[in-house]
Amino acid sequence: MDDDRKIVALVRAYLEREGYRVVAAHDGAEALRRIRQDAPALVVLDVMLPETDGLTVARTVRAAADPVPILMLSAR
């Protein structure tokens, strides 16, 4: 989940090349919706997302009954 579409495309290309299915979101609110909807095995998350920042997304995911692993990928 990242707001920079070039980074999303690059990360998606590498992950898909390794056989992973990738679902992207470009802001924090969309990320939370997609995580709830798609129940991913792993979330790659940027700290500086628009609308809802990545740290808030991570806290919300961690508070869930069955939290998903999160890999923070950020320039910050």
PAZAPA-4460 file (N, C-alpha, C; in steps of 0.05 Angstrom, whole numbers, plus 32768, in hexadecimal, padded with zeros to 4 digits):
% residues 76
    n_x    n_y    n_z   ca_x   ca_y   ca_z    c_x    c_y    c_z   seq   type   mol
   8011   7FE9   8000   8000   8000   8000   8012   8019   8000     1      M     A
   8011   8027   7FEB   8022   803F   7FE8   8014   8052   7FD5     2      D     A
   8018   806C   7FDA   800C   8081   7FC9   801D   8086   7FB0     3      D     A
   8036   807D   7FAF   8046   8081   7F97   8042   806A   7F84     4      D     A
   8034   806F   7F6E   802C   805A   7F5C   8044   804C   7F4F     5      R     A
   805B   805A   7F4C   8073   804E   7F40   807E   8039   7F53     6      K     A
   807F   803F   7F6D   8088   802C   7F81   8076   8014   7F82     7      I     A
   805C   8019   7F81   8048   8003   7F81   804D   7FF1   7F6A     8      V     A
   8051   7FFC   7F52   8056   7FEC   7F3A   806F   7FDC   7F3C     9      A     A
   8084   7FE8   7F47   809E   7FD9   7F4A   809B   7FC2   7F5E    10      L     A
   8090   7FC8   7F76   808C   7FB3   7F8A   807A   7F9D   7F7F    11      V     A
   8064   7FA5   7F72   8052   7F92   7F66   8060   7F80   7F52    12      R     A
   8071   7F8B   7F41   807F   7F7B   7F2D   8091   7F66   7F3A    13      A     A
   80A0   7F6E   7F4E   80B1   7F5B   7F5C   80A2   7F45   7F6A    14      Y     A
   808D   7F4D   7F78   807D   7F39   7F86   806E   7F26   7F73    15      L     A
   8062   7F31   7F5E   8054   7F20   7F4B   8067   7F0D   7F3C    16      E     A
   807F   7F17   7F37   8094   7F06   7F2A   809A   7EED   7F3B    17      R     A
   8098   7EF1   7F56   809D   7EDB   7F68   8084   7ECA   7F6E    18      E     A
   806E   7ED1   7F60   8056   7EC0   7F62   8041   7ECA   7F76    19      G     A
   8045   7EE2   7F82   8031   7EED   7F95   801B   7EFC   7F86    20      Y     A
   8003   7EFB   7F91   7FED   7F0B   7F88   7FEE   7F25   7F97    21      R     A
   7FED   7F3B   7F89   7FF0   7F56   7F95   7FD6   7F66   7F92    22      V     A
   7FCE   7F72   7FA8   7FB7   7F84   7FA8   7FC2   7F9F   7FB3    23      V     A
   7FBD   7FB4   7FA4   7FC9   7FCE   7FAC   7FB4   7FE2   7FB5    24      A     A
   7FBC   7FF4   7FC7   7FAC   800A   7FD0   7FBE   8023   7FD0    25      A     A
   7FB3   803A   7FCC   7FC4   8052   7FC9   7FBF   8067   7FDF    26      H     A
   7FAE   8060   7FF3   7FAB   8071   800A   7FA3   805F   8022    27      D     A
   7FA5   806A   803A   7FA1   805A   8052   7F84   804F   8054    28      G     A
   7F71   8060   804D   7F55   8057   8050   7F50   8040   803D    29      A     A
   7F5A   8042   8024   7F57   802C   8011   7F66   8013   801A    30      E     A
   7F7D   8017   8026   7F8D   8000   8030   7F7D   7FF1   8045    31      A     A
   7F70   7FFF   8058   7F61   7FF1   806C   7F49   7FE2   8060    32      L     A
   7F3C   7FEF   804D   7F25   7FE1   803F   7F2F   7FC7   8031    33      R     A
   7F46   7FC9   8023   7F50   7FB2   8014   7F5A   7F9C   8027    34      R     A
   7F66   7FA4   803D   7F70   7F90   8051   7F58   7F81   805C    35      I     A
   7F42   7F8F   8063   7F2A   7F82   806E   7F1D   7F70   8059    36      R     A
   7F1D   7F7A   8040   7F0F   7F6C   802A   7F1F   7F54   8021    37      Q     A
   7F39   7F57   801D   7F49   7F42   8010   7F58   7F2F   8023    38      D     A
   7F59   7F36   803D   7F67   7F26   8051   7F82   7F1C   8047    39      A     A
   7F95   7F2F   8041   7FAF   7F27   8036   7FC0   7F18   804B    40      P     A
   7FD4   7F09   8040   7FE7   7EFA   8051   7FFD   7F0D   805B    41      A     A
   8001   7F23   804D   8016   7F36   8054   800E   7F52   804A    42      L     A
   8014   7F67   8059   800F   7F82   8050   802A   7F90   804E    43      V     A
   8030   7F9C   8037   8047   7FAD   8033   803C   7FC9   8034    44      V     A
   8045   7FD9   8047   8038   7FF2   804E   804B   8009   8050    45      L     A
   8044   8020   8043   8053   8038   8045   804A   8048   805E    46      D     A
   805C   8055   806B   8055   8065   8083   8046   807E   807B    47      V     A
   804E   808B   8066   8042   80A5   805E   802D   80A2   8049    48      M     A
   8016   8098   8051   7FFF   8095   803E   7FEC   80AD   8042    49      L     A
   7FDE   80B5   802D   7FCA   80CA   8030   7FB1   80BE   803E    50      P     A
   7FA0   80D0   8047   7F87   80CB   8056   7F8C   80BF   8071    51      E     A
   7F94   80A6   8072   7F9B   8098   808B   7FB8   808F   8089    52      T     A
   7FCA   8099   809A   7FE6   8092   8097   7FEB   8074   809D    53      D     A
   8002   806B   8094   8009   804F   8096   800B   8045   80B3    54      G     A
   8014   8056   80C5   8015   804D   80E1   7FFA   8048   80ED    55      L     A
   7FE6   8059   80E5   7FCB   8055   80EE   7FC0   803B   80E2    56      T     A
   7FC6   8037   80C8   7FBD   801E   80BB   7FC9   8006   80CA    57      V     A
   7FE3   8007   80D0   7FF0   7FF1   80DF   7FE4   7FEC   80FA    58      A     A
   7FDE   8002   8109   7FD2   7FFF   8123   7FB6   7FF2   8121    59      R     A
   7FA7   7FFA   810D   7F8C   7FEF   8109   7F8E   7FD1   8102    60      T     A
   7FA0   7FCA   80F1   7FA4   7FAE   80E9   7FAD   7F9E   8102    61      V     A
   7FBF   7FA9   8111   7FC9   7F9B   8129   7FB3   7F96   813E    62      R     A
   7F9F   7FA8   813F   7F89   7FA6   8152   7F75   7F91   814A    63      A     A
   7F76   7F87   8131   7F63   7F73   8128   7F67   7F58   8136    64      A     A
   7F52   7F48   8136   7F53   7F2E   8144   7F69   7F1C   8139    65      A     A
   7F6E   7F1D   811F   7F82   7F0C   8112   7F93   7F1E   8100    66      D     A
   7FA6   7F2D   810D   7FB6   7F40   80FE   7FC8   7F33   80E9    67      P     A
   7FCD   7F41   80D3   7FDD   7F38   80BD   7FF9   7F43   80C0    68      V     A
   800E   7F35   80B8   8029   7F41   80B9   802B   7F5A   80A7    69      P     A
   803B   7F6D   80B1   803E   7F86   80A2   805C   7F8B   809D    70      I     A
   8063   7F91   8085   807E   7F9A   807E   807C   7FB7   8077    71      L     A
   808A   7FC8   8086   808A   7FE5   8081   80A0   7FEB   806D    72      M     A
   8097   7FF8   8057   80A9   7FFF   8041   80A6   801D   803D    73      L     A
   80B9   802D   8046   80B5   804A   8045   80CF   8059   8041    74      S     A
   80CD   8070   8035   80E4   8082   8033   80E9   8091   804C    75      A     A
   80D7   8090   805E   80D9   809F   8077   80ED   8094   808A    76      R     A
***
